[in-house]
Amino acid sequence: MKDRERGVLRAGIASGYVAALGLVVATNGIAWAAGPRLAGANLAMLFLAPVLVSAVGFGLGPALLAAFAAAVSFNFLFIEPRFTFWIGHPADLLTFSMFFAVAMATGWLAGRERDQAQMARRHAATVGTLLAASRALAAATTPDEVAQALADQLMSVGAGAAVVVLPSAAGPRIAGGPAGLDRLGPAAAEAARDVLEAGRATDDTATGYRFQALDGAGGRVAAIGLRASTPRTDTAAEALVSGLLRQGAVALERAELAAATVENQALRRADDLRSALLNSISHDFRTPLSTVLGSVTTLQDYGDQLKPAVRRDLLDSIREEAQRLNRYVGDLLDMARLEAGALTPKREWADVREIVASALARIGDRMGSRRVVRDFAIDLSRVKLDRTLLEQAILNVLENAVAYGQDGTRIEVAAYEDAGQVMIAIEDEGPGIGADAVKVIFDRFRRLERASDRGEGLGLGLSIAKGFIEAMGGRIAATSPVADGRGTRFLISLPKSIHTPKGLL
Amino acid sequence: MTTHRPRILVIDDEPQIHRFLTPALEAAGYEPIRADSGEAGLRELARRAPDAVVLDLGLPDMDGKDALERARRFYEGPVLILSARHLEKEKIDAFDLGADDYVEKPFSVGELLARLRAVLRRGPHVEAAPQTVVAGDLEIDLAMRIVRRSGTLVRLSPKEFELLRGLVAAGGRVVTHRQLLTAVWGPAHAQDVQYLRVFVGQLRQKLEADPAAPRHFVTEPGVGYRFLAG
């Protein structure tokens, strides 16, 4: 309630009494004018009118005043002997007594009825306000939003300017309050800190605010400051404010729990990644390291007794395992870059076919006796992309195809345009993955438990490929099995930014 | 080489390991037998009766511990485990199942061959332990319950003696915490490793020249203890 409304209300109550008296005076006038035509019981009926009107119109107090005034003036002006409060006739005494009793009774009944109806309306208004407040508080998700919603609700019920101060690592800060208020005066800030830390309610007009602690089930959640100049309101309004504060405390606690949950989830994800990385390093790095250490010590201890072919083979093995370790380290670094969000593609116009060819060249000997079938469209748009990222992504997909497609099988690599996109398809003839496993194929450290695959990579390659392709605005998807329950196809689509005329290709 | 080249069965699914272990074993005077899976390993074990087995605990087709348990049903020769450091639990289980020693990956060939020579020297797993042992300045008579250090009688409490017997009877093999605790204090105390720390400490005080740098009662971290004669 605003101050002005309350003033109107107070004036309304006073004017109710004045109006009741006015009605009685008017009734006296009418009765006087009617003269001797009205007498006895009829006159008494006329005098009941202002009582009833006052009761319905102004409530219990004015009705009782009207009843009293009507009885007194009725007696004074119309009951013989007139102009005295003396009642001469016994019959008149009865009439007057009856009138007085009826006037008081009807006035009391009608007035009370009206007051109760009014109280019910005010109750309904309070409940409505609390309901609206709870909706506003429920809609807020972060602690700051809740604090602002609470301050808005407090101000809208006429509690004056309200600030909500939340504790933070950097000290108390205003999380909700009147628009434009972002800092408290030093005295008010000190009072807010006092309330947050010690729970001491303050009533210090010097600070401009009356601070009180807001406690939830799990402890102090905020300090609430209400404008100290705001006069203490009536009990109903006070109850409304305390209802709002209770709701606010619950909402703030909920928002803080939600915020903590989000933070915990992020921490847990980071933790999962860390433990997966450690696990990977301890498991996947150990075999190549064992091979290198074992082969080197074999050469050191027994080099003279070994045939030249065996020595060469051990040296080959050392080189291969060192290269494998180098690839693992590269994968981990790529993954760390993706995780840190430090990936900024350097885009330049490029021919996708050149990049596919360069990735195929890099995989080199590891293709073994697998047959690579190239199917490149003659007319292919250039795409603006990061060559290094795309080449690494394609290489990772090719390595996956090599790991799962046995020697002697085909690996088909195609590049073409489709629906405004440049597409790269890589398909192997391996045993396939299956519809369920294909859904998680791009997850980190996901690797099929299969004998042929043991030791062949960290299970990071495909998730790195996905990260790199998506960093360039492209997409990658996998389908498996492709045909006859075998084979896996990876489809990379890159948005085509511009079409290059045929003549330039 | 003579016909007495000891046959060593290597059970490991990593081809790269065989790639250097086969020539290394040959060069060191052994006859290596290669098996790439647990099943193949058990088959070769039954058919070729090797003098020792090198077993990788991480096998694709069966748990390395299962392979060891099945092997121990018919094979009494020494088994050397290859394992990774982070699989400590597996290592302990392997000793409980009758492994003779272990080498952590990555390992040097020299270390593996030294352990192999040691387990081959100790002989079959179930051979009856000798009743008297001489180790440096220690003389231990297990049957008579007499221990002398530099000729002087050393008094041991019954528990200390049982612990000593458990370690000495293993003939240089690692004895796990659980094996020692069960043998000396009973199965109810199989987890009370702190008993062992106290009593091994007492044995070292009484029997080692320098208890802080033990030569006979050697700790195998996280696994157990072993008694070394040298």
Interface residues (C-beta under 8 A of the other chain):
Chain A: S282 H283 R286 T287 P288 L289 S290 T291 V292 L293 G294 S295 T297 T298 D301 Y302 Q305 L306 V310 D313 L314 S317 E321 A451 R454 G455
Chain B: D13 E14 Q16 I17 R19 F20 L21 P23 A24 A27 A28 S37 P60 D61 A84 R85 H86 K105 P106 F107 S108 V109 G110 L112 L113
